[in-house]
């Protein structure tokens, strides 16, 4: 007896990505981080923007905010942003003359 192949059921992550809101676990999976890292960053007021939603106040992340945060991280890193690379800045002439009192 041959069974027809069913398409895989959508995972929580794929459903969450389509709705635009991610839980801490899903956001961590999306970014390739551990949920603990996101909790620590949130406690320190670092990392991507998050908010509390619903009567239980679950911490949530918007997919678009995560994407924007990643782009900001890339732009703030001199390896990804040639404008911030110290080797691309012309050297300045050093002033060596001293005045004697």
Backbone bond lengths (Angstrom), bond angles and torsions (degrees), N, CA, C in turn:
res aa  C-N    CA-C-N  psi(-1)  N-CA   C-N-CA  omega(-1)  CA-C   N-CA-C  phi
1 X - - - 1.447 - - 1.533 109.27 -
2 X 1.308 117.08 125.78 1.457 122.56 -176.05 1.530 109.03 -105.20
3 X 1.309 116.22 124.41 1.466 120.26 178.58 1.517 108.78 -95.47
4 X 1.312 114.53 141.37 1.469 117.73 177.60 1.529 108.89 -75.31
5 X 1.316 114.90 144.11 1.464 119.66 -178.43 1.518 109.72 -74.79
6 X 1.320 114.99 129.08 1.469 120.35 177.02 1.515 108.26 -91.35
7 X 1.316 115.82 146.19 1.462 116.66 174.12 1.525 108.48 -66.70
8 X 1.313 117.63 148.13 1.462 118.91 -179.17 1.524 111.16 -63.04
9 X 1.320 115.28 142.96 1.466 120.07 177.60 1.525 108.31 -68.21
10 X 1.336 117.09 143.54 1.458 118.47 -179.89 1.524 110.26 -63.86
11 X 1.306 115.78 138.81 1.459 119.82 177.67 1.515 109.62 -82.44
12 X 1.306 115.39 165.71 1.466 119.54 177.79 1.521 109.84 -56.48
13 X 1.334 116.14 -41.15 1.462 119.88 -177.71 1.523 112.10 -63.09
14 X 1.343 117.45 -44.34 1.459 118.84 -178.16 1.521 110.84 -67.89
15 X 1.317 117.25 -36.62 1.470 120.43 176.88 1.524 109.44 -66.19
16 X 1.328 116.24 -43.63 1.463 120.41 -179.73 1.521 111.18 -62.62
17 X 1.328 116.92 -41.73 1.467 119.78 179.42 1.523 109.96 -62.76
18 X 1.338 117.19 -40.48 1.465 119.50 179.78 1.522 111.88 -67.23
19 X 1.335 118.90 -32.53 1.460 120.52 179.41 1.526 111.43 -78.94
20 X 1.323 116.70 -19.12 1.459 120.01 178.46 1.506 114.12 93.45
21 X 1.335 118.66 -4.49 1.461 122.57 -179.68 1.517 109.71 -120.66
22 X 1.318 116.96 136.61 1.452 121.49 179.93 1.523 110.43 -125.40
23 X 1.323 116.26 142.12 1.459 121.14 171.33 1.523 107.64 -74.34
24 X 1.315 115.77 174.52 1.464 119.66 178.46 1.523 110.01 -58.82
25 X 1.325 117.75 -45.54 1.466 120.92 -179.43 1.528 111.04 -61.77
26 X 1.335 116.76 -46.38 1.463 119.91 -179.41 1.530 111.62 -66.94
27 X 1.339 116.62 -38.52 1.467 119.86 178.23 1.525 110.25 -64.90
28 X 1.329 116.43 -40.09 1.460 120.30 177.98 1.529 110.34 -63.10
29 X 1.337 116.53 -44.11 1.475 120.08 176.68 1.525 110.48 -60.67
30 X 1.329 116.58 -43.14 1.460 122.46 -178.21 1.531 110.81 -60.53
31 X 1.353 116.24 -39.68 1.461 121.04 -177.58 1.524 113.10 -90.31
32 X 1.322 116.98 -8.53 1.453 119.99 -177.54 1.518 112.94 75.09
33 X 1.326 116.19 31.50 1.460 122.26 -179.54 1.518 109.51 -118.75
34 X 1.309 116.90 175.24 1.453 119.91 173.66 1.528 108.71 -90.84
35 X 1.340 117.75 150.54 1.467 119.55 175.51 1.530 111.40 -57.31
36 X 1.335 116.68 -34.65 1.464 120.01 179.79 1.534 110.90 -59.68
37 X 1.332 116.88 -41.15 1.466 120.41 178.64 1.525 110.52 -59.14
38 X 1.333 116.84 -45.10 1.475 119.44 178.73 1.524 111.22 -63.16
39 X 1.332 117.95 -40.11 1.465 120.65 177.79 1.522 111.09 -62.40
40 X 1.332 116.88 -42.98 1.462 120.31 179.47 1.520 110.26 -64.47
41 X 1.338 117.15 -46.79 1.463 120.42 178.81 1.525 111.03 -60.05
42 X 1.323 117.06 -41.38 1.467 119.99 179.59 1.519 110.27 -63.28
43 X 1.329 117.16 -43.23 1.459 121.92 178.97 1.526 110.78 -60.77
44 X 1.333 116.56 -38.11 1.472 121.77 -179.64 1.524 112.77 -86.36
45 X 1.327 116.14 1.52 1.473 122.43 -176.80 1.525 110.75 59.90
46 X 1.334 115.42 41.99 1.463 122.93 175.74 1.524 106.83 -118.90
47 X 1.299 115.87 -178.80 1.453 119.71 174.10 1.509 113.63 76.24
48 X 1.322 115.77 -170.06 1.467 120.68 -176.41 1.525 111.66 -69.81
49 X 1.336 117.00 152.28 1.459 120.34 179.78 1.527 111.21 -66.37
50 X 1.319 115.10 140.58 1.460 121.66 178.47 1.520 108.49 -137.77
51 X 1.310 115.65 171.69 1.465 120.57 179.12 1.515 108.67 -155.13
52 X 1.319 116.07 165.84 1.464 121.51 176.95 1.519 108.43 -98.65
53 X 1.336 115.42 139.24 1.461 119.49 -176.92 1.529 109.23 -137.58
54 X 1.314 115.20 142.91 1.459 120.97 174.05 1.512 112.85 87.31
55 X 1.337 115.34 171.59 1.469 120.16 -176.87 1.532 112.89 -65.07
56 X 1.331 117.55 -25.63 1.461 120.14 178.30 1.515 112.15 -88.40
57 X 1.313 117.32 -7.74 1.462 121.53 178.69 1.508 113.35 66.63
58 X 1.345 116.52 42.85 1.471 120.35 179.08 1.522 110.23 -67.51
59 X 1.307 115.64 138.97 1.461 120.65 177.58 1.517 107.67 -74.65
60 X 1.320 115.44 128.12 1.460 121.88 -177.68 1.526 109.81 -130.18
61 X 1.312 113.78 159.16 1.465 122.39 177.46 1.519 108.27 -131.29
62 X 1.318 116.94 141.14 1.462 121.42 172.46 1.530 107.95 -86.71
63 X 1.328 116.23 136.18 1.463 120.78 179.35 1.526 109.92 -58.82
64 X 1.328 116.89 -43.36 1.472 119.65 -178.66 1.528 111.32 -64.56
65 X 1.334 117.99 -33.11 1.465 120.84 177.69 1.525 110.49 -70.51
66 X 1.337 116.72 -36.30 1.470 119.97 176.68 1.526 110.57 -64.65
67 X 1.326 115.86 -44.07 1.467 120.19 179.19 1.524 110.80 -62.19
68 X 1.342 116.58 -43.15 1.471 120.69 179.51 1.525 110.22 -64.73
69 X 1.326 116.68 -40.30 1.462 120.93 179.97 1.530 110.37 -63.32
70 X 1.315 117.31 -41.98 1.467 120.70 178.23 1.529 109.88 -62.35
71 X 1.345 117.18 -43.46 1.471 119.89 178.01 1.530 110.48 -60.42
72 X 1.345 117.52 -40.87 1.469 120.77 178.81 1.533 110.81 -62.76
73 X 1.329 116.51 -39.32 1.460 120.27 178.70 1.521 110.30 -63.81
74 X 1.325 115.94 -41.16 1.466 119.86 178.50 1.522 111.04 -62.99
75 X 1.318 117.15 -42.59 1.458 120.75 -178.03 1.519 111.99 -70.58
76 X 1.336 117.45 -26.71 1.466 121.20 -178.90 1.524 111.83 -83.77
77 X 1.314 117.71 -6.88 1.458 122.09 -177.73 1.526 109.21 -99.13
78 X 1.319 116.35 123.14 1.464 119.77 -175.75 1.521 112.57 -64.30
79 X 1.349 117.74 -20.81 1.457 119.28 178.44 1.517 111.25 -73.88
80 X 1.349 117.27 -26.03 1.459 121.30 -179.67 1.518 112.52 -98.63
81 X 1.311 116.71 -20.20 1.454 121.48 -175.54 1.534 108.94 -119.32
82 X 1.337 116.81 103.03 1.470 119.76 -177.61 1.527 113.34 -57.72
83 X 1.330 118.19 -27.07 1.460 120.24 -179.64 1.531 111.34 -66.52
84 X 1.333 117.99 -23.66 1.458 121.01 -179.73 1.516 113.02 -97.23
85 X 1.317 116.91 -3.43 1.449 120.85 -178.89 1.522 109.18 -70.08
86 X 1.336 118.67 120.31 1.469 119.94 -178.01 1.521 113.05 -62.00
87 X 1.309 117.69 -22.55 1.468 120.00 179.33 1.518 112.72 -76.54
88 X 1.334 117.04 -15.34 1.463 119.61 179.30 1.529 112.68 -91.32
89 X 1.324 116.20 -4.15 1.467 120.63 178.94 1.523 108.11 -89.61
90 X 1.353 116.86 128.46 1.472 118.39 179.98 1.531 110.09 -61.99
91 X 1.316 116.26 141.36 1.462 119.89 179.58 1.521 109.91 -69.47
92 X 1.308 114.47 150.43 1.454 120.24 -179.19 1.521 108.59 -102.40
93 X 1.329 114.75 147.88 1.460 119.80 177.79 1.522 108.79 -71.58
94 X 1.291 115.26 135.76 1.457 120.32 -179.31 1.521 108.59 -87.31
95 X 1.312 116.80 133.09 1.469 121.32 177.65 1.522 107.41 -88.80
96 X 1.324 116.13 120.80 1.468 120.06 -175.83 1.524 113.34 -115.66
97 X 1.291 118.18 0.57 1.468 118.41 -177.95 1.519 109.20 -83.10
98 X 1.303 115.32 134.39 1.448 121.28 178.42 1.525 108.40 -115.54
99 X 1.282 115.79 146.85 1.473 119.66 176.16 1.512 107.79 -101.15
100 X 1.322 115.33 141.03 1.479 119.68 178.63 1.512 107.69 -101.87
101 X 1.277 113.17 141.64 1.463 118.89 179.84 1.489 112.50 -87.82
